[in-house]
Amino acid sequence: MPKYVVLYTAPVSANQQMENNDPAMAEQVMKAWNDWSAGVGEGMVDLGTPLGGGMKVTLSGSSEAGTQIAGYSIINADNMEMAIGHMKAHPHLQMPGASIEVYETLAIPGM
């Protein structure tokens, strides 16, 4: 079964989101995520975590990534349509300006 990497983007960094959440709100958010994860069922490979400030590395050095990736998950699904279907009810989409990117992992030839 194909594996998909799910990237959560947001206009506010995960660090800022967590700093501004009160405990009751954080509990509600985690319940929504856990409910969503339960709906994915056995297709959930790794619920993932929020991501902190990223760095972009090139041959000439490193700098802040400058992306809006706030977290990730990894799921199994029969196809891209099914993977996208799991995202339609995701609580992350309730955040203004938030979006979700889904990428199918590809086998590495010879491995």
ZIVENFEN-V656848 format. One record per backbone hydrogen bond with DSSP energy under -1.0 kcal/mol. NH is the residue of the N-H (numbers start at 1). CO is the residue of the C=O. Records with the same first field share a line. If there is no record, write none. Layout:
NH->CO + CO
//
This chain:
4->75
5->103
6->73
7->101
8->71
9->99
10->68
17->13
18->14
19->15
20->16
26->22
27->23
28->24
29->25
30->26
31->27
32->28
33->29
34->30
35->31
36->32
37->33
38->34
39->35
40->36
41->37
43->40
44->41
45->74
46->74
51->70
56->63
58->61
61->58
63->56
65->54
70->8
71->8
72->49
73->6
74->46
75->4
76->43
77->2
83->79
84->80
85->81
86->82
88->84
90->87
93->90
94->91
95->92
98->95
99->9
101->7
103->5
105->3
111->108
//
